[in-house]
């Protein structure tokens, strides 16, 4: 019998498939771990924006979490979009009860399209309940400004913000460059030490779901036993590959090609290039 490492994503569903639960499951699968999901909300969205959000009830969210942990225990947990304080409290309570490990928190406050995804009271619950439990939190520049109460305009500001967040909540921080900082360099603050991960900016306007994908890739690598620094490096390489594939779908900021590295008999195309109609 084959044993496989497991990872759980706790996030919102993206019906267009580029972000959220769908991106997480694709990413985890491509990393060779068994993916499970707990859905915090259904979203009606596409590459141009979010139209509507329907949250899970706190009771149903708890049932999902208990169902997963009581049967197939996850080796790592990724937390993405959680829009309300009530749901955040449920997640924190059940993760603590089940002694969850390797928790990666992506503080999703605003979608790539600019749509707000988190209520104001949820931000307070996030910092009080989830960040102190996190192995790693992965804010972008705007999110780091909220969490640190510091304007981040330079690499020096990134160092200060990462330290404030990490020391305040006793967690490691991956502060993602790209917003306001003119490169793709990310900063890892871990156990009082800094580690820069250099990256080249890729000319691709289709970046829907990059944050979800990066955090899921990190969680997948942690589940497999890689160190935090190794997990971040491998995750960045994966995201770069997905962007370099230059998938072009949708009328807005399109999704990445999560399966760019998939080599399988089942993805072969018809040899003459014509679609077969059954």
VOPAGU-2260 file (C-alpha; in pm, 1 decimal, decimal comma):
REM VOPAGU-2260
SITE   aa  ch    i         X         Y         Z
SITE  UNK   A    0       0,0       0,0       0,0
SITE  UNK   A    1     126,5     345,1     -94,2
SITE  UNK   A    2     163,3     615,6     171,5
SITE  UNK   A    3     149,1     979,8      67,8
SITE  UNK   A    4     201,6    1307,7     251,2
SITE  UNK   A    5    -112,3    1515,9     291,5
SITE  UNK   A    6    -199,0    1885,9     289,2
SITE  UNK   A    7    -517,4    2074,6     371,3
SITE  UNK   A    8    -629,4    2404,5     223,0
SITE  UNK   A    9    -877,4    2617,0     417,2
SITE  UNK   A   10    -994,2    2885,6     176,8
SITE  UNK   A   11   -1265,0    3017,8     -52,1
SITE  UNK   A   12   -1376,4    2855,5    -375,5
SITE  UNK   A   13   -1297,4    3033,8    -703,6
SITE  UNK   A   14   -1545,3    2913,1    -964,6
SITE  UNK   A   15   -1315,5    3033,9   -1244,7
SITE  UNK   A   16   -1043,1    2797,7   -1121,5
SITE  UNK   A   17    -745,2    3030,9   -1099,1
SITE  UNK   A   18    -725,6    3105,6    -728,5
SITE  UNK   A   19    -852,3    2982,2    -393,5
SITE  UNK   A   20    -939,4    2619,1    -331,2
SITE  UNK   A   21    -904,8    2525,5    -697,9
SITE  UNK   A   22    -554,3    2672,4    -733,8
SITE  UNK   A   23    -452,0    2515,2    -404,0
SITE  UNK   A   24    -562,5    2165,6    -501,6
SITE  UNK   A   25    -389,2    2191,6    -840,6
SITE  UNK   A   26     -69,4    2312,1    -673,2
SITE  UNK   A   27     -68,8    2045,9    -403,0
SITE  UNK   A   28    -135,8    1773,3    -657,1
SITE  UNK   A   29     152,5    1893,7    -874,6
SITE  UNK   A   30     376,5    1875,0    -567,0
SITE  UNK   A   31     293,8    1509,0    -508,7
SITE  UNK   A   32      89,5    1545,6    -191,4
SITE  UNK   A   33    -269,5    1440,3    -128,3
SITE  UNK   A   34    -483,6    1755,1    -126,8
SITE  UNK   A   35    -786,4    1810,4      95,8
SITE  UNK   A   36   -1006,0    2118,9     126,7
SITE  UNK   A   37   -1225,3    2300,0     375,6
SITE  UNK   A   38   -1430,6    2570,5     204,7
SITE  UNK   A   39   -1481,8    2896,9     392,7
SITE  UNK   A   40   -1688,9    3061,4     120,8
SITE  UNK   A   41   -1823,8    3024,3    -229,7
SITE  UNK   A   42   -1728,0    3311,6    -455,8
SITE  UNK   A   43   -1877,4    3408,8    -788,9
SITE  UNK   A   44   -1568,9    3546,7    -958,7
SITE  UNK   A   45   -1362,6    3538,5   -1273,0
SITE  UNK   A   46   -1047,3    3705,8   -1402,3
SITE  UNK   A   47   -1217,1    4048,0   -1402,7
SITE  UNK   A   48   -1342,1    4055,2   -1044,9
SITE  UNK   A   49   -1551,8    3915,6    -761,6
SITE  UNK   A   50   -1929,8    3936,1    -808,4
SITE  UNK   A   51   -2060,5    3775,4    -492,5
SITE  UNK   A   52   -1948,5    3587,6    -180,9
SITE  UNK   A   53   -2151,7    3331,8      14,9
SITE  UNK   A   54   -1984,7    3221,8     337,4
SITE  UNK   A   55   -2000,0    2884,5     503,3
SITE  UNK   A   56   -2178,3    2888,5     836,8
SITE  UNK   A   57   -1953,8    2850,6    1143,5
SITE  UNK   A   58   -2124,3    2518,4    1222,7
SITE  UNK   A   59   -2065,7    2374,1     876,1
SITE  UNK   A   60   -1706,7    2498,5     872,0
SITE  UNK   A   61   -1639,8    2313,5    1197,6
SITE  UNK   A   62   -1794,1    1996,5    1057,9
SITE  UNK   A   63   -1563,3    2014,5     755,2
SITE  UNK   A   64   -1253,9    2065,9     970,9
SITE  UNK   A   65   -1337,2    1782,4    1209,4
SITE  UNK   A   66   -1421,6    1547,6     922,0
SITE  UNK   A   67   -1076,2    1599,1     770,5
SITE  UNK   A   68    -867,1    1585,1    1088,3
SITE  UNK   A   69   -1046,6    1284,8    1235,4
SITE  UNK   A   70    -981,5    1069,6     928,5
SITE  UNK   A   71    -685,6    1184,6     715,4
SITE  UNK   A   72    -456,5    1398,1     930,9
SITE  UNK   A   73    -287,1    1672,7     723,8
SITE  UNK   A   74      90,9    1706,9     735,9
SITE  UNK   A   75      51,2    2077,2     657,1
SITE  UNK   A   76    -227,6    2334,1     648,2
SITE  UNK   A   77    -264,3    2635,3     421,2
SITE  UNK   A   78    -515,2    2905,3     521,3
SITE  UNK   A   79    -630,0    3150,0     258,0
SITE  UNK   A   80    -945,0    3358,8     225,9
SITE  UNK   A   81   -1149,5    3378,9     545,9
SITE  UNK   A   82   -1385,3    3674,8     526,4
SITE  UNK   A   83   -1534,7    3696,1     876,9
SITE  UNK   A   84   -1419,0    3692,9    1237,6
SITE  UNK   A   85   -1665,5    3415,3    1331,6
SITE  UNK   A   86   -1508,7    3175,4    1082,7
SITE  UNK   A   87   -1155,8    3268,0    1188,2
SITE  UNK   A   88   -1239,3    3182,2    1547,3
SITE  UNK   A   89   -1375,0    2843,0    1444,0
SITE  UNK   A   90   -1060,2    2767,6    1242,7
SITE  UNK   A   91    -829,7    2870,8    1526,6
SITE  UNK   A   92   -1026,7    2664,4    1778,8
SITE  UNK   A   93   -1029,6    2345,4    1568,7
SITE  UNK   A   94    -665,2    2372,2    1459,6
SITE  UNK   A   95    -564,9    2408,7    1822,7
SITE  UNK   A   96    -789,0    2117,3    1925,6
SITE  UNK   A   97    -648,0    1888,7    1657,0
SITE  UNK   A   98    -287,9    2005,3    1716,8
SITE  UNK   A   99    -235,6    2107,5    1354,5
SITE  UNK   A  100     121,0    2156,2    1236,4
SITE  UNK   A  101     301,8    2336,3     953,1
SITE  UNK   A  102      38,7    2611,2     928,6
SITE  UNK   A  103      89,9    2858,6     643,4
SITE  UNK   A  104    -134,0    3166,0     658,6
SITE  UNK   A  105    -186,1    3370,7     343,9
SITE  UNK   A  106    -365,6    3683,0     475,6
SITE  UNK   A  107    -588,3    3731,5     171,0
SITE  UNK   A  108    -740,4    4076,4     211,3
SITE  UNK   A  109    -780,2    4189,7    -150,2
SITE  UNK   A  110    -807,7    3987,6    -473,8
SITE  UNK   A  111    -569,0    4044,0    -765,1
SITE  UNK   A  112    -856,0    4225,5    -938,7
SITE  UNK   A  113    -877,7    4472,5    -648,3
SITE  UNK   A  114   -1194,3    4333,5    -486,7
SITE  UNK   A  115   -1204,7    4333,8    -105,3
SITE  UNK   A  116   -1221,3    3980,7      38,3
SITE  UNK   A  117   -1200,1    4040,6     415,7
SITE  UNK   A  118   -1425,6    4234,2     650,8
SITE  UNK   A  119   -1266,5    4484,8     887,9
SITE  UNK   A  120   -1342,8    4281,7    1201,0
SITE  UNK   A  121   -1189,5    3976,1    1038,3
SITE  UNK   A  122    -849,5    4147,0    1019,0
SITE  UNK   A  123    -850,6    4191,6    1396,7
SITE  UNK   A  124    -947,7    3827,3    1448,5
SITE  UNK   A  125    -677,0    3717,5    1205,2
SITE  UNK   A  126    -398,4    3886,7    1399,3
SITE  UNK   A  127    -534,6    3780,9    1738,6
SITE  UNK   A  128    -623,4    3418,7    1665,0
SITE  UNK   A  129    -443,8    3282,2    1357,6
SITE  UNK   A  130    -108,9    3457,8    1323,6
SITE  UNK   A  131      17,0    3341,3    1667,2
SITE  UNK   A  132     -55,0    2982,0    1554,4
SITE  UNK   A  133     117,7    3016,6    1218,4
SITE  UNK   A  134     443,4    2854,9    1115,8
SITE  UNK   A  135     460,2    3111,0     836,3
SITE  UNK   A  136     255,9    3411,0     724,3
SITE  UNK   A  137     291,6    3526,5     361,9
SITE  UNK   A  138     174,6    3889,5     320,6
SITE  UNK   A  139     228,4    4100,1      11,6
SITE  UNK   A  140     331,3    4462,7      54,6
SITE  UNK   A  141     -19,5    4608,9     110,2
SITE  UNK   A  142    -104,9    4330,6     355,1
SITE  UNK   A  143     225,0    4377,8     538,5
SITE  UNK   A  144     146,2    4747,6     576,0
SITE  UNK   A  145    -180,4    4658,4     748,7
SITE  UNK   A  146     -20,8    4396,6     973,9
SITE  UNK   A  147     281,5    4608,7    1070,0
SITE  UNK   A  148     118,4    4956,3    1063,1
SITE  UNK   A  149     421,4    5065,9     862,5
SITE  UNK   A  150     443,0    5216,0     513,4
SITE  UNK   A  151     657,9    4984,7     300,8
SITE  UNK   A  152     828,9    5166,7      14,5
SITE  UNK   A  153    1179,8    5017,0      12,2
SITE  UNK   A  154    1379,9    4707,5      96,5
SITE  UNK   A  155    1472,1    4865,9     429,1
SITE  UNK   A  156    1101,5    4906,2     503,8
SITE  UNK   A  157    1048,6    4539,5     416,6
SITE  UNK   A  158    1309,0    4440,7     675,5
SITE  UNK   A  159    1139,7    4650,6     942,0
SITE  UNK   A  160     787,2    4531,4     858,6
SITE  UNK   A  161     886,6    4163,4     852,8
SITE  UNK   A  162    1053,2    4196,1    1192,9
SITE  UNK   A  163     753,1    4374,7    1344,0
SITE  UNK   A  164     510,8    4108,3    1220,2
SITE  UNK   A  165     733,1    3814,4    1310,9
SITE  UNK   A  166     826,3    3939,5    1658,2
SITE  UNK   A  167     473,1    4052,0    1742,1
SITE  UNK   A  168     306,3    3723,3    1652,1
SITE  UNK   A  169     598,9    3484,9    1710,7
SITE  UNK   A  170     589,2    3342,3    1359,5
SITE  UNK   A  171     807,1    3338,3    1050,6
SITE  UNK   A  172     722,8    3587,7     776,7
SITE  UNK   A  173     763,6    3572,0     400,3
SITE  UNK   A  174     714,1    3929,6     282,3
SITE  UNK   A  175     649,4    3917,6     -90,4
SITE  UNK   A  176     798,7    4187,1    -311,6
SITE  UNK   A  177     627,9    4306,6    -626,4
SITE  UNK   A  178     392,2    4570,8    -488,7
SITE  UNK   A  179     565,5    4911,2    -479,9
SITE  UNK   A  180     905,3    4738,6    -488,9
SITE  UNK   A  181    1035,3    4708,8    -844,6
SITE  UNK   A  182    1157,9    4349,9    -838,9
SITE  UNK   A  183    1031,6    4005,7    -749,1
SITE  UNK   A  184    1252,7    3957,6    -443,8
SITE  UNK   A  185    1089,6    3809,0    -133,7
SITE  UNK   A  186    1211,1    3837,6     224,6
SITE  UNK   A  187    1197,0    3552,2     474,9
SITE  UNK   A  188    1223,9    3646,0     842,0
SITE  UNK   A  189    1278,2    3331,6    1049,0
SITE  UNK   A  190    1402,7    3302,4    1408,1
SITE  UNK   A  191    1537,8    3656,4    1403,2
SITE  UNK   A  192    1730,6    3606,6    1079,2
SITE  UNK   A  193    1669,6    3744,3     729,5
SITE  UNK   A  194    1694,9    3556,3     402,1
SITE  UNK   A  195    1636,6    3721,5      64,6
SITE  UNK   A  196    1500,9    3514,4    -222,7
SITE  UNK   A  197    1584,6    3683,1    -550,0
SITE  UNK   A  198    1353,1    3651,4    -844,7
SITE  UNK   A  199    1323,4    3805,9   -1188,9
SITE  UNK   A  200    1005,5    3990,7   -1275,7
SITE  UNK   A  201     827,1    3784,9   -1542,0
SITE  UNK   A  202     648,7    3973,2   -1817,5
SITE  UNK   A  203     308,2    3814,0   -1779,4
SITE  UNK   A  204      -8,2    4013,2   -1695,3
SITE  UNK   A  205    -191,3    3693,7   -1598,8
SITE  UNK   A  206    -121,7    3666,5   -1226,0
SITE  UNK   A  207    -459,5    3557,6   -1088,1
SITE  UNK   A  208    -397,3    3328,1    -792,1
SITE  UNK   A  209     -22,5    3377,4    -750,5
SITE  UNK   A  210     -48,0    3429,5    -373,8
SITE  UNK   A  211    -270,6    3126,0    -325,6
SITE  UNK   A  212     -38,5    2914,9    -536,9
SITE  UNK   A  213     279,7    3024,5    -358,4
SITE  UNK   A  214     142,9    2956,2      -8,8
SITE  UNK   A  215       3,2    2617,6    -115,3
SITE  UNK   A  216     336,6    2521,8    -268,5
SITE  UNK   A  217     516,6    2616,7      53,1
SITE  UNK   A  218     272,0    2410,7     260,5
SITE  UNK   A  219     316,3    2114,2      24,5
SITE  UNK   A  220     692,9    2123,0      63,2
SITE  UNK   A  221     667,9    2155,3     441,7
SITE  UNK   A  222     439,8    1850,4     439,4
SITE  UNK   A  223     711,9    1655,8     260,4
SITE  UNK   A  224     974,5    1748,8     519,1
SITE  UNK   A  225    1167,1    2030,5     353,1
SITE  UNK   A  226    1292,1    2313,0     573,8
SITE  UNK   A  227    1109,8    2645,2     561,8
SITE  UNK   A  228    1380,6    2807,8     349,7
SITE  UNK   A  229    1387,9    2510,5     112,3
SITE  UNK   A  230    1008,8    2513,6      89,3
SITE  UNK   A  231    1004,4    2883,2      -0,9
SITE  UNK   A  232    1274,2    2841,2    -266,4
SITE  UNK   A  233    1099,7    2544,8    -426,5
SITE  UNK   A  234     765,1    2725,6    -417,1
SITE  UNK   A  235     909,1    3033,6    -585,9
SITE  UNK   A  236    1057,0    2816,8    -861,1
SITE  UNK   A  237     719,8    2651,0    -914,4
SITE  UNK   A  238     533,6    2982,7    -940,6
SITE  UNK   A  239     796,2    3116,0   -1183,2
SITE  UNK   A  240     750,6    2809,7   -1402,8
SITE  UNK   A  241     373,0    2849,7   -1398,5
SITE  UNK   A  242     405,7    3214,9   -1501,9
SITE  UNK   A  243     667,7    3145,2   -1769,0
SITE  UNK   A  244     426,9    2902,5   -1937,5
SITE  UNK   A  245     233,4    3214,5   -2050,3
SITE  UNK   A  246    -117,4    3070,4   -2026,7
SITE  UNK   A  247    -367,7    3317,5   -2171,7
SITE  UNK   A  248    -727,1    3270,3   -2053,7
SITE  UNK   A  249    -996,9    3517,8   -1956,9
SITE  UNK   A  250   -1058,7    3884,9   -2020,4
SITE  UNK   A  251    -885,3    4017,9   -1708,4
SITE  UNK   A  252    -584,5    3908,9   -1503,6
SITE  UNK   A  253    -585,9    3545,3   -1609,2
SITE  UNK   A  254    -473,3    3231,2   -1424,4
SITE  UNK   A  255    -134,5    3065,8   -1432,1
SITE  UNK   A  256     -64,0    2727,0   -1584,4
SITE  UNK   A  257     -44,1    2512,3   -1271,8
SITE  UNK   A  258      18,9    2194,1   -1470,7
SITE  UNK   A  259     310,8    2331,5   -1674,0
SITE  UNK   A  260     536,7    2050,6   -1551,8
SITE  UNK   A  261     290,1    1767,0   -1606,4
SITE  UNK   A  262     420,0    1489,9   -1831,2
SITE  UNK   A  263     163,3    1216,3   -1873,3
SITE  UNK   A  264       3,6     994,5   -2133,8
SITE  UNK   A  265    -328,8    1143,9   -2028,0
SITE  UNK   A  266    -235,1    1499,0   -2132,7
SITE  UNK   A  267    -127,4    1403,5   -2484,3
SITE  UNK   A  268    -301,0    1591,5   -2764,3
SITE  UNK   A  269    -441,0    1444,4   -3084,7
SITE  UNK   A  270    -145,1    1409,2   -3320,5
SITE  UNK   A  271    -294,0    1600,1   -3613,8
SITE  UNK   A  272    -389,6    1894,0   -3393,4
SITE  UNK   A  273    -761,1    1858,0   -3464,0
SITE  UNK   A  274   -1018,0    1819,6   -3192,7
SITE  UNK   A  275   -1196,7    1486,9   -3190,7
SITE  UNK   A  276   -1575,5    1508,5   -3165,4
SITE  UNK   A  277   -1734,9    1200,5   -3012,4
